[in-house]
Amino acid sequence: MSTLTTPHIDVHRGGDRMKTRVAWLDSKHSFSFGEHYDPENTHHGLLLVNNEDIVSPGQGFDTHPHRDMEIVTWVLSGSLVHQDSLGHSGVIYPGLAQRMSAGTGILHSEKNDSWRLAPEQGGTGEHVDPVHFVQMWVVPDESGLTPGYQQLEIDDELAGGGLVTVASGLPQYRDRTAIAINSSHSALHVARLAGAPEEARVTIPEAPYLHLFVAHGEIEMEGVGTLYEGDAVRLARSGGQRIVANSPSEVLVWEMHARLGAQ
C-alpha cells in the first residue's frame, strides 16, 4: 500500500490533455498514451489510461492486441460494437457497463455502430452519428490471467441519481457491483446528476487514491471549485467531498486502495 499520509489534490483541465486527431478519431488522453509520453504523467493509483474518444460514423479501431490489463469502456452517446478473438461480441451504449480482461492476450476491434435508417425504413443505410466514449485501463492483481469479457445494463440504477458502482474488485462492493474486475484494490463509480438541486449532489468515497472525471456537464466540487466537461481531479489520501451539478452532468470516479508497484 502507499505510504502517502497527507491529503493531496491536483486539478487537470480538459484543455490541457494530450490529443490524437486523425480523420476518423478525436481522442484526448488524461495520461501518457501511444506516442504521447510524459514521464511525470503516466498513471494515478492503478489507473493507467483514461481516454475520451469520439469516433466518426462507420469507423473505428481495427483488430489489435491487449495483454495483462483490465479495460472498462463507458459510452456517453452513440453505440460501439466490440468483437474479440475469443468469440465475445456486443454493442455497448449509454447505461451499459462493459469490461474486457486482456490477461494472457486478446485481440479485439471496436467500431462505431451508429447508422441511419435502412432504405426500407426511409433512410440511406449510411452511418451518420459519432460515438463518444471513455475507455479506462487499470492494472490487474496479477499477470497471466485468463482473458474474459462482461457487459451488463445498469441504466435503471443510474436513473436514481446517486453514485453507482459500475465495476469493482473491492470486496465491500461485491453485493452491488455491475461488473467484476480482476483488481481487488479498484472500483469505478458513475453518477448521472440532474439539474434539480435535490437530485444533483453526491459525496465521493474516501480512499488512498481517487480519480474524478467530468464526462459531461459542469459541477462544483467541495474544496476545489467549478469543474467543466473534460476536467479531472486526482486525489491522494482524500475523498469525502460533496459534488453538486450546475447542469445535467455525468461523473466517473475511480476509487483505488493501492498504486502501481505498491499493491
Buried (B, 14 or more C-beta within 10 A) or exposed (E): EBEBEEEEBEBBEBEEBBEBEEEBBBBBBBBBBEEBEEEEBEBBBBBBBBBBBBBBBBBBBEEEEBEBBBBBBBBBBBBBBBBBEBEBEBEBBBBBBBBBBBBEEBBBBBBBBBBBEEEEEEEEEEBBBBBBBBBBBBBBBEEEBEBBBBBBEBEEBBEEBBBBBBBBBBEEBEEEBBBBBBBBBBBBBBBBBBEEEEBBBBEBBBBBBBBBBBBBBBBBBEEBEEBBBBBBBBBBBBBEBEBBBBEBBBBBBBBBBBBBEEB
